[in-house]
Amino acid sequence: MTKNIAAWLLGIVLIGTSVQAHHSFAAQFDPKKPFTINGPVTKIEWTNPHIYFYVDTKDPTGSPANWAVEMANPLALIRLGWTRNDMKVGDLVTVDGWLARDGSKLMNAKTVMLGSKKLFAGTSQGTTP
């Protein structure tokens, strides 16, 4: 009986450790650098642990740029009202979020304007409802 309890507790610790291993918002994104992009969606990856989509836009010099946008996991987005079919390649979007700390063309989305519909992106920054 004691071995079963010990095994059960070890399992809980290991599960908690693997969840904690996932990157934190502050490790990858800068909450002091809000950013907005808009343009057509070029690719969507509806997968765990995060959904990514890509947007063609222009950088400050006017050169073309393709941005990767990170959102929450599929289940979190479904709870926020998203469906897998809400966003399609070619849709025009406006994304508000935060820049990656490493200077890459990666951002964490706070909200996505899709047509006239504003959707929360499930950011781990803690600003979603």
Secondary structure as GFF3:
##gff-version 3
##sequence-region A 1 129
A	DSSP	alpha_helix	2	20	.	.	.	ID=ss1
A	DSSP	alpha_helix	25	28	.	.	.	ID=ss2
A	DSSP	beta_strand	29	45	.	.	.	ID=ss3
A	DSSP	beta_strand	52	58	.	.	.	ID=ss4
A	DSSP	beta_strand	64	70	.	.	.	ID=ss5
A	DSSP	alpha_helix	74	79	.	.	.	ID=ss6
A	DSSP	beta_strand	92	100	.	.	.	ID=ss7
A	DSSP	beta_strand	106	114	.	.	.	ID=ss8
A	DSSP	beta_strand	117	120	.	.	.	ID=ss9
###
